[in-house]
Amino acid sequence: MHRLLLPLLSLLLASAIALPAPAPTYCRTIVIKDSVVLVAYKPVIRLAPDCPPDAQARVRKSSTLNTRRNGAPYQPIRPLIGAWIVTPYGSTIPANELWTLLTWRWEWWDGTRWQASEVF
């Protein structure tokens, strides 16, 4: 029994290590201003129509006015992972974080750098 158990465990461990998780396909996003109230809007954030069904987008809000000391735009560090996830089926963006000042923009991660989302 023990002779058979050790090779079986080593085979399971080797197969788990050998199969890396596939990298996600990141997609561009479209921001639709659903509700506009004076200086803020509530967007509907969707993946672009040309995205594959298994794609996702990493999104964040970024200030267009305020900058850090080094000149980089200010981003709120609310999600611990640095961005929220948007899929064809929903998102991890909390409802209270959707409201966006007109001086802020939504950005999506293309795998190498942040890009401004299209706004409609």
ABEGO torsion letter per residue (X at the ends): XAAAAAAAAAAAAAAAAABBBBBBBBBBBBBBBABBBGABBBBBBBBBAABBAABBBBBBBBBAABBBAAGBBBBBBABAAGBBBBBAAEBABBAAAABBBAABBBBBBAGABBBBBBBX
